Amino acid sequence: MYRGTLATNGYMFDKAKNFTFVLGAGEVIKGWDLGIVGMKIGGSRKLVVPPKLGYGKRGCSPDIPGNATLHFTVSLKKIESS
């Protein structure tokens, strides 16, 4: 489960109750690949993702402008083995 907001004004650009990805495979922004490492099942973490680990100069239209710092609140529900 996660919630993503812009650091500048708190605008919530995304949220999900369930989200699955392979850690370290480049399926998500680099800030997530680095920020999720070490989490335990049932744990929560606040990630502050600078532009270079997020969407950089290009942003992600229409909700994330270029050079945006992103805030995420993430809860880890489970870990699946490959």
DRENGUZA-57924 format. One line per field, with one value per residue: residue number from 1; x, y, z of N, C-alpha, C in turn. Coordinates in pm, whole numbers, plus 50000, padded with zeros to 5 digits. Layout:
pos c(NUM;...) $
n_xx c(X;...) $
n_yy c(Y;...) $
n_zz c(Z;...) $
ca_xx c(X;...) $
ca_yy c(Y;...) $
ca_zz c(Z;...) $
c_xx c(X;...) $
c_yy c(Y;...) $
c_zz c(Z;...) $
//
This chain:
pos c(1;2;3;4;5;6;7;8;9;10;11;12;13;14;15;16;17;18;19;20;21;22;23;24;25;26;27;28;29;30;31;32;33;34;35;36;37;38;39;40;41;42;43;44;45;46;47;48;49;50;51;52;53;54;55;56;57;58;59;60;61;62;63;64;65;66;67;68;69;70;71;72;73;74;75;76;77;78;79;80;81;82) $
n_xx c(50086;50053;50105;50145;50279;50332;50616;50618;50353;50185;50006;49828;49929;49911;49795;49764;49618;49713;50013;50247;50585;50913;51184;51466;51475;51426;51163;51023;51055;51390;51420;51235;51332;51567;51472;51295;51439;51533;51298;51050;50793;50474;50573;50608;50708;50841;50923;51141;51188;51423;51441;51636;51622;51369;51151;51304;51411;51216;50972;50644;50391;50036;50057;50298;50538;50841;51159;51060;51038;50942;50710;50650;50440;50473;50360;50450;50311;50353;50611;50720;50877;51104) $
n_yy c(49884;50224;50582;50870;51197;51540;51721;51997;52102;51913;51781;51495;51259;50993;50670;50346;50037;49785;49685;49551;49468;49394;49413;49611;49567;49774;49839;50032;50374;50485;50578;50426;50164;50184;50278;50090;49870;49659;49681;49538;49287;49414;49654;50015;50298;50621;50777;51010;51133;51258;51460;51340;51072;51016;51132;51316;51589;51574;51504;51362;51370;51406;51498;51517;51752;51860;51815;51758;51694;51406;51265;50967;50743;50427;50096;49770;49478;49206;48972;48821;48530;48470) $
n_zz c(50000;49921;49916;49727;49723;49623;49727;49737;49761;49871;49709;49621;49404;49345;49458;49605;49704;49662;49518;49312;49249;49117;49318;49261;48988;48818;48765;48893;49010;49085;49346;49487;49447;49596;49844;49955;50027;50291;50436;50650;50660;50719;50802;50787;50596;50533;50242;50099;49799;49591;49286;49108;49169;49112;48882;48752;48537;48341;48457;48515;48332;48370;48633;48782;48803;48630;48793;49050;49398;49565;49798;49967;50139;50248;50292;50369;50268;50196;50098;49810;49689;49418) $
ca_xx c(50000;50131;50044;50249;50243;50437;50672;50592;50219;50109;49911;49838;49927;49887;49782;49719;49612;49798;50107;50350;50697;51036;51281;51595;51463;51399;51021;50974;51159;51509;51395;51166;51425;51660;51403;51220;51537;51540;51167;50997;50650;50395;50638;50576;50823;50821;51033;51155;51257;51464;51417;51729;51581;51228;51124;51401;51370;51100;50850;50553;50269;50010;50054;50427;50619;50985;51238;50976;51068;50821;50696;50570;50418;50467;50341;50484;50215;50412;50726;50709;51004;51101) $
ca_yy c(50000;50346;50711;50959;51337;51635;51786;52142;52145;51802;51725;51350;51223;50850;50583;50211;49942;49672;49719;49447;49492;49321;49504;49618;49534;49895;49850;50151;50477;50446;50608;50311;50050;50205;50306;49975;49772;49647;49684;49411;49269;49487;49781;50133;50385;50745;50799;51141;51099;51376;51445;51250;50934;51008;51152;51411;51712;51553;51485;51257;51444;51547;51530;51538;51843;51835;51849;51749;51604;51328;51201;50845;50663;50291;49985;49643;49374;49073;48954;48695;48479;48445) $
ca_zz c(50000;49920;49883;49680;49719;49588;49845;49734;49801;49928;49612;49608;49263;49326;49575;49572;49816;49623;49413;49308;49160;49149;49376;49194;48846;48741;48733;48963;49016;49161;49487;49546;49449;49708;49969;50008;50078;50436;50502;50699;50640;50818;50831;50709;50577;50457;50148;50038;49674;49515;49142;49038;49197;49073;48739;48698;48470;48254;48533;48466;48302;48396;48775;48846;48722;48627;48912;49170;49508;49593;49929;49964;50258;50195;50387;50303;50307;50184;50010;49734;49635;49273) $
c_xx c(50090;50047;50158;50199;50362;50485;50634;50456;50131;50008;49933;49823;49900;49870;49733;49716;49701;49886;50221;50458;50817;51140;51413;51592;51435;51253;50956;51085;51271;51491;51321;51260;51523;51589;51330;51313;51540;51407;51126;50847;50574;50453;50589;50699;50780;50944;51027;51244;51293;51445;51509;51698;51433;51213;51211;51340;51241;50968;50770;50415;50145;50032;50188;50513;50766;51052;51160;51036;50938;50825;50606;50558;50390;50449;50367;50393;50274;50531;50709;50846;50991;51127) $
c_yy c(50123;50467;50803;51102;51421;51706;51934;52183;52034;51739;51574;51310;51075;50781;50448;50126;49822;49715;49619;49485;49411;49423;49496;49592;49657;49911;49974;50255;50433;50471;50496;50191;50063;50215;50189;49870;49775;49653;49544;49407;49335;49624;49893;50222;50507;50764;50942;51118;51227;51353;51344;51103;50911;51021;51261;51535;51696;51544;51368;51321;51356;51590;51563;51629;51804;51883;51845;51651;51538;51270;51079;50790;50523;50192;49856;49533;49234;49077;48820;48656;48456;48300) $
c_zz c(50000;49885;49843;49670;49673;49714;49851;49789;49858;49835;49599;49462;49240;49460;49528;49698;49789;49506;49421;49209;49206;49194;49301;49045;48758;48700;48795;48962;49110;49311;49559;49555;49566;49842;50033;50070;50231;50509;50544;50674;50754;50852;50740;50703;50498;50371;50097;49917;49599;49365;49073;49064;49166;48923;48676;48635;48390;48330;48479;48451;48321;48541;48840;48756;48723;48755;49042;49271;49548;49734;49912;50104;50207;50309;50312;50357;50302;50089;49942;49682;49487;49241) $
//
